[in-house]
Amino acid sequence: QVLDTKDVQVFKVTVNDQDAKFVFGEKHSFKGTPLEITLPFELRRGQEAIVEISFESSPKSSALQWFTPEQTSGKKHPFLFSQCQVERT
């Protein structure tokens, strides 16, 4: 599986609570850097996979935007979205 990244540091990737191997590809000036994840098991048709990525962003991480807890409806947790796609934190 390959994901797009830009200016993030990845510490750990798990799939269904199992450690997964990951590697960054070649950095591109404006497209960012591909993050390739190797699943720790063979995915069967119809099987669900929950991918969790421990990472740290930076102010240069232009594709990531944050709402503070005060900006959310529940006012308890921050909210992260990436290129108009919601991410759980």
C-alpha positions as CSV (number, residue, x, y, z in Angstrom):
1,Q,0.0,0.0,0.0
2,V,1.4,3.4,-0.9
3,L,0.3,6.7,0.7
4,D,1.3,10.3,-0.1
5,T,3.2,12.2,2.6
6,K,4.8,15.6,2.9
7,D,7.1,16.7,5.6
8,V,6.0,14.2,8.2
9,Q,8.1,11.9,10.4
10,V,6.7,8.3,10.8
11,F,7.6,6.3,13.9
12,K,5.4,3.2,13.6
13,V,2.8,1.6,11.4
14,T,0.4,-1.2,12.6
15,V,-2.2,-3.1,10.6
16,N,-4.9,-4.8,12.7
17,D,-2.7,-4.2,15.8
18,Q,0.3,-6.0,14.1
19,D,3.6,-4.2,13.3
20,A,4.0,-3.4,9.7
21,K,7.1,-2.6,7.7
22,F,7.3,0.8,6.0
23,V,9.7,2.7,3.9
24,F,9.8,6.1,2.3
25,G,10.3,6.4,-1.5
26,E,12.1,9.2,-3.3
27,K,11.1,12.7,-2.3
28,H,9.6,14.8,-5.0
29,S,9.8,18.6,-4.9
30,F,6.1,19.4,-4.9
31,K,4.4,16.0,-4.8
32,G,5.9,14.9,-1.5
33,T,7.3,11.5,-0.5
34,P,5.5,8.2,-1.0
35,L,5.2,6.0,2.1
36,E,5.1,2.3,1.2
37,I,3.5,0.0,3.8
38,T,4.0,-3.8,3.7
39,L,1.1,-5.6,5.3
40,P,2.1,-8.1,8.0
41,F,-0.3,-10.6,6.6
42,E,-2.0,-11.5,3.3
43,L,-5.3,-9.6,2.9
44,R,-8.2,-11.8,2.0
45,R,-11.0,-10.6,-0.2
46,G,-13.5,-8.7,2.0
47,Q,-11.2,-8.6,5.0
48,E,-11.1,-5.3,6.8
49,A,-7.7,-3.7,7.6
50,I,-7.2,-0.9,10.1
51,V,-4.0,0.9,9.5
52,E,-2.6,3.1,12.3
53,I,0.3,5.4,11.7
54,S,2.2,7.1,14.5
55,F,3.7,10.3,13.1
56,E,4.7,13.8,13.8
57,S,3.8,16.7,11.5
58,S,5.6,20.0,11.0
59,P,4.5,23.5,10.0
60,K,5.8,22.6,6.5
61,S,3.2,19.7,6.3
62,S,1.0,21.7,3.9
63,A,-1.5,18.9,3.2
64,L,-2.4,18.6,6.9
65,Q,-4.7,21.0,8.7
66,W,-5.7,21.0,12.4
67,F,-8.7,22.2,14.4
68,T,-8.1,22.8,18.1
69,P,-10.5,21.1,20.5
70,E,-12.3,24.5,20.9
71,Q,-13.0,24.6,17.1
72,T,-14.8,21.2,17.1
73,S,-18.4,20.5,18.0
74,G,-17.4,18.3,21.0
75,K,-14.8,20.7,22.2
76,K,-12.7,17.8,23.7
77,H,-10.4,16.5,21.0
78,P,-8.4,18.1,18.1
79,F,-9.4,17.3,14.6
80,L,-7.1,16.5,11.7
81,F,-8.0,16.6,8.1
82,S,-5.9,15.9,5.0
83,Q,-6.8,17.0,1.5
84,C,-10.5,17.1,2.5
85,Q,-10.4,13.5,3.9
86,V,-11.1,13.1,7.6
87,E,-8.5,11.3,9.8
88,R,-9.0,10.0,13.3
89,T,-6.6,11.2,15.9
